[in-house]
């Protein structure tokens, strides 16, 4: 809509406002309201530029550590009331972001000397009926100050969890023991 009003503003001396508004299906009163608000928009842009300069200064003083919440708090202390969404918008427009101090957790370390397992299902993750094909997955969950590992066995037909195992380690036994138990319950002969 703003693009249309800007077009009318740029070409109104050639074709006239009523004709342009009729061709572009815009009300003339809406266009005149937009023209009347131009000074307010310019003042808002100037205020945003001043605020953005203050935000950039605060961001630099913190060595890039402050994100939206802390920058907003600091702006409020220095300049008074300001909405956190406005601070977030201005920071995003200028590519300013706080530092994330959370460390990443690496849960899997691949052993390069061991060959990868064979693809027994041939990348076909569909099953014609329940209990024909299962697959497994492992995920980790933060519990208290440590990690717990959850191994699940999922039926590929119904996509439902048919078995699970939870442990404080992520060794192969977490998965193998659960699958053997499920196979025994299903009546499939296992050796081992």
Secondary structure by P-SEA (a helix, b strand, c coil): caaaaaaaaaccccccaaaaaaaacccaaaaaaaaaaaaaaaaaaaaaaaaaaaaaaaaaaacccccaaaaaaaaaaccccccaaaaaaaaaaabbbbbbcbbbbbcccccccccccccccccccccccccccccbbbbbbbcccbbbbbbbbbcccccccccccccccccccccaaaaaaaaaaacccccc
